[in-house]
Amino acid sequence: MKDLDRYVADKNRWASLFGNRTFSLATHSERQRVADCIDCELAPENLYCDGEISHCEAEANHKRLSRIARELIQLDPLVEISEL
C-alpha cells in the first residue's frame, strides 16, 4: 500500500496548499473519491498532458497509476475505476 499512501499524501499536500478538502482512505465513499481522481488521471488527455510529454513518460505514469489503482482495489474491491 506504499504507492497508494504516497499518492494520497501527495494529493493532500496539494489540497491543503489550495485550501481544498483533503483525501482519506477511511470509508468507502472517501476511497471512491480517490478512485475518481485516479480514473481522471488515467484518461488519455490527462495521461499524456495533452500531448506535452513523451510516450515513455505517459507509459511510466500509466504504470504508476495502475499500481496505485490495484492497491486501492485490494483495499476496497467495490471502488470503480473505468479507465483500467
For each residue, the residues with C-beta under 8 A, 3 or more apart:
1: 4 5 71 74 75
2: 5 6
3: 6 7 64 67 68 71
4: 1 7 8 25 34 68 71 72 75
5: 1 2 8 9
6: 2 3 9 10
7: 3 4 10 11 34 38 68
8: 4 5 11 12 23 24 25 34
9: 5 6 12 13
10: 6 7 13 14
11: 7 8 14 15 22 23 34 37
12: 8 9 15 16 22 23
13: 9 10 16 17
14: 10 11 17 18 20
15: 11 12 18 20 21 22 23
16: 12 13 19 20 22
17: 13 14
18: 14 15
19: 16
20: 14 15 16
21: 15
22: 11 12 15 16
23: 8 11 12 15 30 33 34 37
24: 8 27 30
25: 4 8 30 31 34 72 75
26: 30
27: 24 30 31
28: 31 32 76 78 79
29: 32 33
30: 23 24 25 26 27 33 34
31: 25 27 28 34 35 72 75 76 79
32: 28 29 35 36 76 79 80
33: 23 29 30 36 37
34: 4 7 8 11 23 25 30 31 37 38 72 79
35: 31 32 38 39 69 72 79 80 81
36: 32 33 39 40
37: 11 23 33 34 40 41
38: 7 34 35 41 42 65 68 69 72 81 83
39: 35 36 42 43 80 81 82 83
40: 36 37 43 46
41: 37 38 46 47 61 65
42: 38 39 46 47 62 65 66 69 81 83 84
43: 39 40 46 47 83
44: 47 48
45: 48 50
46: 40 41 42 43 49
47: 41 42 43 44 58 61 62 65
48: 44 45 51 52 53 58
49: 46 52 53 58
50: 45
51: 48
52: 48 49
53: 48 49 57 58 61
54: 57 58
55: 58 59
56: 59 60
57: 53 54 60 61
58: 47 48 49 53 54 55 61 62
59: 55 56 62 63
60: 56 57 63 64
61: 41 47 53 57 58 64 65
62: 42 47 58 59 65 66
63: 59 60 66 67
64: 3 60 61 67 68
65: 38 41 42 47 61 62 68 69
66: 42 62 63 69 70 84
67: 3 63 64 70 71
68: 3 4 7 38 64 65 71 72
69: 35 38 42 65 66 72 73 81 84
70: 66 67 73 74
71: 1 3 4 67 68 74 75
72: 4 25 31 34 35 38 68 69 75 76 79 81
73: 69 70 76 77 79 81
74: 1 70 71 77
75: 1 4 25 31 71 72
76: 28 31 32 72 73 79
77: 73 74
78: 28
79: 28 31 32 34 35 72 73 76
80: 32 35 39
81: 35 38 39 42 69 72 73 84
82: 39
83: 38 39 42 43
84: 42 66 69 81
